[in-house]
């Protein structure tokens, strides 16, 4: 009897197991399911409390998880020129912060008070440089032209606001593009604003390639995979088929993908061409190289071979902005955030030359203020781009890259002395130093004098708009330099008085503020 009971129990147990297996087979596993049994919350030894190895983002899209992206805002202070009369910085043409800000309003619906919580993610210079201002064409034998304006500061009656916009020459198109698309296909990319938008963005770029171009695709999740190598740029359908076949699953091993991408780029190197990796990710590099310092060191070792690295950010949730910026800055590339197809068309359409073709490496700016005329200065933004004075002439010191036709805008708040308005002498000089692509030594410094000739009591549309952008970021940062009573409503009053009909990007900024100001 006991033996029969044991047999019956074994049969029932087997049937239960079979039914369970059948139930699993009947329910397809969504990406990110199935590897959730790690109670320690680690992935290959790296802490990842928000995700398991194959887990999707759990964050509510209306509440982006920016943990790790909330450093305190360290604003540049006023500096007395009788103590320090020189300001040195690395050029920056990234615009990711503004596009991310737009995404959080237009698609995630965050209120202004919630945006202020994440204010440190919004870099002032990337807001300023998203927009275009009046420019001056470079003089003969110069790479940069400089347009400078000085006006009474709209938010401080005791200071003046200075805007300097540098315009780089358009370059002759290289003989061809050797592009490696390095695409994150980990489980975290499985949402409509990530991998599907990424595919659309690259599809827009592929429509503009020619037979002279070479396209490769490397994907990475738990491991890297070469999907396409050295395909001619005009073989559009092959490229699109490879892109459209991609799907998201697995953990994120950015190190393996980067290593393979550089190998592929080197194997298809075009002498005199544009050799570039375009990395696309949500920035959640939680396996392999995961810290900003490690990323900087790794990419810095690879950039001297003439292969540049640009970065495209996608999505919210576990977005790691610091990682993305570190990669682009140290890979001699630019960093964009793609929040929709209009931004993809801008990056790969109207801004294509500046996106792909570098005309100046290690671009450094140095302003010498004359203490007779400028009592103090405050650099607005660029907090992580400041260099030491001696770095300016140090050709081993890395700085920013500028693309063909790119514009770089820098703003200062200045305290000027009474004698400044009665002199024809320069209040300051701007020195620009850079290397030609691939060179080890800098070109002769380009110098521009700025003074009373650039001052006007009346703010033109450029100055009214850029001051509105700066004041918006001041509010986002809860800035100590924001005057009492500064508000979105006040900024909108200024913007609504401007004719923005020929500036759709500026009109969009006004509309975004209207949404969060209600």
C-alpha positions in Angstrom: 0.0 0.0 0.0 2.8 2.4 0.9 4.6 1.7 -2.4 1.4 2.4 -4.3 1.0 5.7 -2.5 4.6 6.7 -3.3 4.0 5.9 -7.0 0.8 7.9 -7.0 2.5 10.9 -5.3 5.4 10.7 -7.9 2.9 10.6 -10.8 1.0 13.6 -9.4 4.2 15.5 -8.8 5.3 14.9 -12.4 1.9 16.0 -13.8 2.2 19.2 -11.7 5.6 19.9 -13.2 4.4 19.3 -16.7 1.4 21.6 -16.2 3.7 24.3 -14.9 6.1 24.0 -17.8 3.2 24.1 -20.3 1.9 27.2 -18.6 5.3 28.9 -19.0 5.5 27.9 -22.7 2.0 29.3 -23.3 3.0 32.7 -21.9 5.7 34.4 -24.0 8.4 36.0 -21.9 8.6 39.7 -22.2 12.1 41.2 -22.5 13.5 41.6 -19.0 11.7 38.6 -17.5 13.2 35.3 -16.4 16.5 36.4 -14.7 15.0 38.0 -11.6 16.2 35.6 -9.0 19.2 37.5 -7.7 18.2 38.7 -4.2 21.5 40.5 -3.7 20.6 43.1 -6.5 23.9 42.7 -8.1 24.9 42.2 -11.8 28.3 40.6 -12.3 29.4 42.0 -9.0 28.2 45.6 -9.7 25.5 47.0 -7.5 22.4 47.6 -9.5 19.5 48.0 -7.0 17.1 49.3 -9.8 17.6 46.4 -12.2 18.3 42.8 -12.4 20.5 41.5 -15.3 17.6 41.3 -17.8 15.1 43.7 -16.2 13.5 46.6 -17.9 13.2 50.1 -16.5 10.7 50.2 -13.6 10.6 54.0 -13.4 7.4 55.8 -14.2 8.1 57.8 -17.3 6.6 60.9 -15.6 9.0 60.6 -12.8 12.5 60.0 -14.4 14.9 58.2 -12.1 17.9 60.6 -12.0 19.5 59.1 -8.9 23.2 59.6 -9.3 22.5 62.6 -11.6 21.7 65.1 -8.8 25.0 66.7 -7.9 24.7 70.1 -6.2 24.7 72.9 -8.6 28.1 74.6 -8.2 27.7 77.9 -9.9 30.7 79.9 -10.9 31.2 82.8 -8.5 32.1 86.4 -9.2 35.9 86.8 -9.4 37.7 90.1 -8.6 40.0 91.0 -11.5 42.5 92.6 -9.2 43.1 89.1 -7.8 42.5 87.1 -10.9 42.1 88.8 -14.3 42.2 85.7 -16.6 39.3 83.2 -17.3 40.2 80.0 -19.2 37.8 77.4 -20.4 37.3 74.6 -22.9 34.8 75.2 -25.7 31.6 73.2 -25.5 29.0 72.7 -28.3 26.9 69.9 -26.6 23.2 70.6 -26.4 21.9 67.5 -24.6 20.6 69.3 -21.5 18.1 71.4 -23.4 16.7 68.5 -25.4 16.3 66.5 -22.2 14.6 69.4 -20.5 12.2 69.6 -23.5 11.5 65.8 -23.2 10.7 66.0 -19.5 8.1 68.7 -20.2 6.5 67.7 -23.5 6.4 63.9 -22.9 6.8 63.4 -19.2 4.7 66.4 -18.2 6.8 67.4 -15.2 5.9 70.7 -13.4 8.4 73.4 -12.9 8.8 72.6 -9.2 9.6 69.0 -10.1 12.1 70.1 -12.8 13.8 72.2 -10.1 14.4 69.0 -8.2 16.6 67.8 -11.1 18.1 71.2 -11.9 21.7 70.0 -11.7 21.1 67.9 -14.8 20.6 71.0 -16.8 23.9 72.6 -17.9 23.5 76.3 -18.6 25.9 76.3 -21.6 24.0 73.5 -23.3 20.8 75.5 -23.1 22.6 78.6 -24.5 24.3 76.7 -27.3 21.1 74.9 -28.5 20.1 78.2 -30.1 21.7 80.3 -32.9 22.7 83.9 -32.5 24.2 86.6 -34.7 27.5 85.5 -36.0 30.5 87.1 -37.8 32.2 85.2 -40.6 35.9 84.3 -39.9 38.4 86.7 -41.4 40.9 85.4 -44.0 43.3 82.9 -42.6 41.3 82.6 -39.4 39.1 79.6 -38.4 36.8 81.6 -36.1 34.8 84.7 -36.4 33.6 86.4 -33.2 30.5 88.4 -32.5 30.4 90.2 -29.1 27.6 92.1 -27.5 27.5 93.9 -24.1 24.3 95.2 -22.6 22.9 96.2 -19.2 22.2 93.0 -17.3 18.4 92.3 -17.3 18.5 90.8 -13.8 21.1 92.9 -12.1 21.2 96.7 -12.4 24.8 96.7 -11.1 26.3 94.6 -13.8 26.4 94.1 -17.6 25.8 91.0 -19.6 28.3 90.0 -22.3 27.6 87.4 -25.1 30.5 86.1 -27.3 29.6 83.8 -30.2 32.4 82.1 -32.1 31.6 80.8 -35.6 33.8 78.2 -37.1 34.5 78.0 -40.8 32.6 75.5 -42.9 35.0 72.7 -43.9 35.5 70.9 -47.2 33.7 67.6 -47.0 36.1 64.7 -46.3 36.6 62.0 -48.9 34.2 59.8 -47.0 32.6 58.7 -43.8 33.7 55.6 -41.9 30.9 55.4 -39.3 30.4 52.7 -36.7 27.0 52.7 -35.1 27.5 51.4 -31.6 24.0 50.6 -30.4 22.8 49.6 -26.9 20.3 46.8 -27.2 20.1 45.9 -23.5 16.8 45.3 -21.8 16.7 48.9 -20.6 16.3 50.1 -24.2 13.0 48.3 -24.7 10.7 51.3 -24.7 9.3 53.4 -27.5 11.5 56.4 -26.7 14.7 54.4 -26.8 15.5 51.6 -29.4 12.5 52.3 -31.8 13.4 56.0 -31.8 17.1 55.2 -32.2 16.3 53.1 -35.3 14.3 56.0 -36.8 17.1 58.4 -36.0 19.8 56.4 -37.7 17.4 55.7 -40.6 17.3 59.5 -41.2 21.1 59.6 -41.3 21.4 56.6 -43.7 19.3 58.4 -46.3 22.1 61.0 -46.7 25.0 58.6 -47.2 26.9 57.9 -50.4 28.9 55.1 -52.0 32.0 56.7 -50.6 30.9 56.0 -47.0 31.4 52.9 -45.0 28.8 51.8 -42.4 29.2 49.3 -39.6 26.9 48.3 -36.8 28.0 46.9 -33.4 25.5 46.1 -30.7 26.1 45.4 -27.1 24.1 44.0 -24.2 25.5 41.1 -22.2 28.1 40.8 -25.0 29.0 42.6 -28.2 27.9 41.5 -31.7 29.0 42.8 -35.1 25.8 43.1 -37.1 27.2 44.9 -40.2 30.7 45.7 -41.2 32.0 48.1 -44.0 28.7 48.3 -45.9 28.7 50.9 -48.6 26.6 54.0 -47.6 24.4 53.8 -50.6 23.3 50.3 -49.8 20.5 51.8 -47.8 18.2 48.8 -47.7 20.9 46.5 -46.3 21.6 49.1 -43.5 17.9 49.5 -42.8 17.3 45.8 -42.6 20.2 45.4 -40.1 18.8 48.3 -38.0 15.2 47.1 -38.1 16.2 43.6 -37.0 17.6 44.8 -33.7 15.7 44.0 -30.5 16.4 44.8 -26.8 17.3 42.3 -24.1 20.1 41.5 -21.7 22.4 43.6 -19.4 24.6 46.4 -20.5 28.3 45.7 -21.2 29.4 49.0 -22.7 33.1 48.1 -22.3 32.9 45.1 -24.7 30.9 47.1 -27.2 33.3 50.0 -27.2 36.3 47.8 -27.7 34.8 46.0 -30.6 33.6 49.3 -32.2 37.1 50.8 -32.1 38.5 47.6 -33.8 35.9 47.8 -36.6 36.5 51.5 -37.1 40.3 50.9 -37.3 39.8 48.1 -39.8 37.7 50.3 -42.1 39.8 53.5 -41.6 39.5 56.1 -44.4 42.6 58.3 -44.7 41.6 61.9 -44.8 38.0 60.9 -44.1 35.7 61.2 -41.1 36.3 58.1 -38.9 33.7 58.2 -36.1 31.9 55.9 -33.7 28.3 57.1 -33.0 27.2 55.5 -29.7 23.5 55.4 -28.9 22.3 54.4 -25.4 20.2 55.3 -22.4 23.6 55.6 -20.5 22.9 52.8 -18.1 26.4 51.1 -18.3 25.9 48.8 -15.4 28.5 46.1 -16.4 32.2 46.5 -17.2 33.3 50.1 -17.3 30.7 52.0 -15.3 32.3 55.0 -13.6 32.8 58.3 -15.4 36.5 58.3 -14.5 37.0 54.8 -16.0 35.2 55.9 -19.1 37.3 59.0 -19.5 40.5 57.0 -19.2 39.5 54.4 -21.7 38.2 56.7 -24.4 41.1 59.1 -23.9 43.5 56.3 -24.8 41.7 55.7 -28.1 41.1 59.1 -29.6 44.6 59.8 -30.8 44.3 57.3 -33.6 42.0 59.7 -35.5 38.8 57.9 -34.6 36.3 60.1 -32.8 33.3 59.2 -30.6 30.0 61.0 -30.6 27.2 60.1 -28.2 23.4 60.1 -28.6 21.3 59.8 -25.5 17.8 58.3 -25.5 14.9 57.9 -23.0 14.3 58.6 -19.3 14.2 56.1 -16.4 17.7 55.0 -15.4 19.4 57.6 -17.6 23.0 58.2 -16.8 23.9 61.6 -18.2 27.3 61.8 -16.6 28.5 58.7 -18.4 27.3 60.0 -21.8 28.9 63.4 -21.4 32.2 61.8 -20.3 32.4 59.6 -23.3 31.7 62.4 -25.8 34.0 64.9 -24.1 36.9 62.5 -24.0 36.2 60.9 -27.4 36.7 64.2 -29.3 33.0 64.2 -30.2 29.7 65.8 -29.4 26.9 64.8 -27.1 23.2 65.1 -28.2 20.0 63.9 -26.6 17.4 62.7 -29.0 13.9 63.3 -27.7 12.0 62.8 -31.0 12.4 62.8 -34.7 12.5 66.6 -35.0 15.7 66.5 -33.0 17.1 63.6 -35.0 16.4 65.6 -38.2 18.2 68.6 -36.7 21.3 66.6 -35.7 21.5 64.6 -38.9 20.0 67.2 -41.2 20.6 71.0 -40.8 23.5 70.3 -38.3 25.0 67.3 -40.2 28.3 68.9 -41.1 28.9 70.1 -37.5 27.7 66.8 -36.2 30.1 64.7 -38.2 33.1 66.8 -39.3 35.5 68.2 -36.7 37.5 71.2 -37.9 39.2 72.1 -34.6 40.4 70.0 -31.7 41.3 71.0 -28.1 39.6 74.4 -28.6 40.4 76.6 -25.6 39.2 80.2 -24.8 41.1 82.6 -22.6 39.8 86.0 -21.7 42.1 88.6 -20.2 40.1 91.3 -18.4 41.7 94.7 -17.8 41.1 95.5 -14.1 41.0 99.2 -15.0 37.7 98.6 -16.8 36.3 95.3 -15.5 36.1 95.0 -11.7 34.8 91.4 -11.5 33.4 88.7 -13.8 31.2 85.7 -13.5 31.3 83.0 -16.2 27.7 81.8 -16.8 27.7 78.0 -17.0 30.7 75.9 -18.2 31.3 74.8 -14.6 32.9 71.5 -15.6 34.8 73.1 -18.5 37.0 75.5 -16.6 40.8 75.2 -17.1 43.8 76.5 -15.3 45.5 79.6 -16.8 48.6 77.6 -17.7 46.5 74.9 -19.5 45.8 77.3 -22.3 49.3 76.8 -23.9 49.7 73.2 -22.8 49.1 71.1 -25.9 48.8 68.0 -23.8 45.7 69.3 -22.1 42.5 68.0 -23.6 39.7 70.5 -24.5 36.6 70.6 -26.6 36.1 69.9 -30.3 34.2 72.1 -32.7 32.6 70.9 -35.9 32.3 72.5 -39.3 30.2 75.7 -39.1 29.6 75.1 -35.4 28.9 78.1 -33.2 30.1 78.4 -29.6 28.4 80.9 -27.3 29.8 82.1 -24.0 28.2 84.6 -21.6 29.7 86.5 -18.7 28.2 88.8 -16.1 30.6 91.7 -15.5 31.0 94.6 -13.1 32.5 97.4 -15.0 34.2 100.6 -13.6 32.9 104.1 -14.3 36.0 104.8 -16.5 35.0 101.9 -18.9 32.4 104.0 -20.6 34.8 106.8 -21.4 37.7 104.8 -22.9 38.3 103.6 -26.4 40.7 100.9 -25.1 39.7 97.3 -25.0 38.1 96.1 -21.8 39.3 92.6 -22.5 40.9 90.4 -25.1 39.7 86.9 -26.2 42.3 84.4 -27.2 41.4 81.3 -29.1 43.7 78.3 -29.3 43.1 75.0 -31.2 44.7 72.2 -33.1 43.9 71.1 -36.6 42.4 67.6 -36.6 45.1 65.0 -36.0 47.8 67.6 -35.1 49.8 67.5 -32.0 50.7 71.2 -31.9 48.3 74.1 -31.6 47.8 76.7 -34.3 48.9 80.4 -33.6 46.5 82.0 -31.2 43.6 84.0 -32.7 43.1 87.2 -30.6 40.0 89.5 -30.5 39.6 92.8 -28.7 36.3 93.6 -26.9 35.3 96.8 -25.3 33.0 99.8 -25.3 32.5 99.5 -29.1 30.5 96.4 -28.3 28.3 98.0 -25.7 24.8 99.2 -26.2 22.1 100.3 -23.9 19.4 98.6 -25.9 19.0 94.8 -25.9 18.4 93.4 -29.3 16.5 90.1 -29.9 19.5 87.9 -29.4 20.3 89.5 -26.0 16.7 89.5 -24.9 16.4 85.8 -25.8 19.7 84.6 -24.4 19.1 86.4 -21.2 15.7 84.7 -21.0 17.4 81.3 -21.4 19.9 82.1 -18.7 17.2 83.3 -16.3 15.2 80.1 -16.9 18.2 78.0 -15.9 18.9 80.2 -12.9 15.4 79.4 -11.7 15.9 75.7 -12.4 19.1 75.8 -10.3 17.5 77.9 -7.6 20.5 80.2 -8.3 21.9 82.5 -5.6 22.3 85.1 -8.4 18.6 85.1 -9.4 16.9 88.3 -8.1 14.0 88.2 -5.8 10.8 88.1 -7.8 12.3 86.4 -10.9 9.6 84.1 -12.3 8.6 82.2 -15.4 5.8 84.7 -15.9 8.3 87.5 -16.1 10.5 85.6 -18.5 7.4 84.9 -20.7 6.5 88.6 -20.7 9.9 89.3 -22.4 9.5 86.4 -24.9 6.0 87.2 -25.8 7.1 90.7 -26.9 9.6 89.2 -29.4 8.7 88.3 -33.0 9.7 84.6 -33.0 7.9 83.7 -36.3 11.2 83.1 -38.1 12.8 81.3 -35.1 10.8 78.1 -34.5 13.3 76.8 -32.0 12.9 80.0 -29.9 9.1 79.8 -30.2 9.2 76.2 -29.0 11.2 77.4 -25.9 8.5 80.0 -25.2 5.8 77.4 -25.6 7.6 75.0 -23.2 7.8 77.8 -20.6 4.1 78.6 -21.2 3.2 74.9 -20.3 5.2 74.9 -17.0 4.3 78.5 -16.1 0.6 77.7 -15.9 
